[in-house]
C-alpha cells in the first residue's frame, strides 16, 4: 500500500475502524464505510492531496459533509463536520484548510468520519483508509 500519496487530514486516534461493527447508537449502520477519528470540536481538517471539491452537503446521517476528488485518482470524504470552509467546484491543494471537525448528524461525539474511494466516481465502493493513512489505532 502507498501511504506517500497523501498527508493525514487530522492528527487523531481511530475510535471506530472500517468494516463490520456494532452500531454505536440506534439507527447507525453496522457496516462502517470509513474510520472515525476522535478530535476536539473545531479541529482543522487539511486537504490530503490536490483535487477539486466534488460535493458539499448536509443530511441526518452524515451531518455536514464534503467530498474531494483528488488528482491522484482517489476520493476522500469528510462527515460530522462543524463547519465547511470550501465550496463545490473549488480547486484545493494539499495542506489547504477544508473544514472543522464536529458532531453533526449521527455522531456520538466530536470526530471526523473519514472515507476513501479509489477512482473518480462518487459512488465507487469505499476502501479502508488505514491502508493509505497513518492514524493512531
C-alpha positions in Angstrom: 0.0 0.0 0.0 1.2 3.5 -0.8 0.9 6.0 2.1 3.0 8.5 0.2 0.0 9.7 -1.9 -1.5 11.6 1.0 -0.9 13.6 4.2 -3.2 13.0 7.1 -6.2 15.4 7.2 -6.0 15.4 11.0 -3.8 14.0 13.8 -6.2 11.8 15.7 -6.9 8.4 17.2 -9.1 5.9 15.4 -12.2 5.2 17.5 -14.1 3.1 15.0 -12.4 1.1 12.2 -13.5 0.3 8.7 -15.9 -2.6 8.1 -18.4 -4.6 10.2 -19.1 -3.3 13.7 -21.7 -3.0 16.4 -23.8 0.1 15.8 -22.8 2.8 18.2 -26.3 4.1 18.6 -29.8 3.2 17.3 -30.1 4.0 13.6 -26.4 3.8 12.9 -25.1 1.3 10.4 -23.4 -1.9 11.4 -21.1 -1.6 8.4 -18.7 1.3 8.8 -17.7 2.8 5.4 -14.7 4.7 6.8 -12.9 5.4 10.0 -14.0 7.7 12.9 -11.2 9.9 14.3 -11.7 11.4 17.7 -10.8 15.1 17.8 -11.6 18.2 19.9 -14.6 20.1 18.4 -13.5 22.5 15.7 -10.2 20.8 14.8 -8.8 21.9 11.4 -9.2 19.3 8.6 -6.4 19.7 5.9 -6.6 18.5 2.3 -4.6 15.3 2.0 -3.8 15.8 -1.8 -4.5 18.3 -4.6 -8.1 18.0 -6.1 -11.5 19.6 -6.6 -14.4 19.7 -4.1 -17.0 17.4 -5.6 -19.8 17.8 -3.2 -20.8 19.7 -0.1 -24.0 18.9 1.8 -25.9 18.0 4.9 -28.1 15.0 5.9 -29.4 13.3 9.0 -26.7 10.6 8.9 -23.5 12.4 8.0 -24.5 15.9 9.2 -22.4 18.5 7.4 -20.1 16.7 4.9 -17.9 17.1 1.8 -16.0 15.0 -0.7 -12.8 15.9 -2.6 -12.0 14.3 -6.0 -8.2 14.1 -5.9 -5.9 14.5 -8.9 -4.2 11.1 -7.9 -7.4 9.1 -8.7 -9.0 8.9 -5.2 -11.9 10.5 -3.5 -11.8 11.4 0.2 -15.0 12.1 2.3 -15.4 14.0 5.5 -18.6 13.8 7.7 -20.0 15.1 11.0 -18.4 18.5 10.3 -18.9 21.6 12.4 -18.1 24.0 9.6 -17.3 23.5 5.9 -14.8 26.1 4.6 -14.8 25.2 0.9 -17.4 25.2 -1.9 -18.4 22.7 -4.6 -16.1 23.0 -7.6 -13.3 24.8 -5.7 -9.8 23.7 -6.6 -8.0 22.6 -3.4 -4.3 21.8 -2.7 -2.5 19.6 -0.3 -2.5 21.2 3.2 -5.4 23.6 2.4 -8.0 24.0 5.2 -11.2 22.2 4.2 -13.4 22.2 7.3 -13.6 21.8 11.0 -14.5 18.6 12.9 -17.8 18.5 14.6 -20.6 16.3 15.9 -23.3 16.8 13.3 -25.5 14.0 12.0 -25.3 10.6 13.8 -22.0 11.4 15.5 -21.7 10.2 19.1 -19.2 13.0 19.9 -16.7 15.3 18.2 -15.0 13.5 15.4 -14.2 13.2 11.7 -15.8 10.3 9.8 -13.3 9.8 7.0 -13.8 7.8 3.9 -11.7 6.8 0.9 -12.7 5.7 -2.6 -10.4 4.6 -5.4 -11.5 6.2 -8.7 -13.4 9.3 -9.5 -16.9 8.0 -9.3 -18.6 9.4 -6.2 -20.4 6.1 -5.7 -17.4 3.8 -6.0 -17.1 1.4 -3.1 -15.2 2.7 -0.1 -11.8 1.2 0.9 -10.1 1.1 4.2 -8.4 4.4 4.8 -5.8 2.7 7.1 -4.2 1.2 4.0 -3.2 4.7 2.9 -3.1 6.8 6.0 -1.2 6.6 9.3 -3.7 7.3 12.1 -3.2 6.2 15.8 -5.1 3.0 16.5 
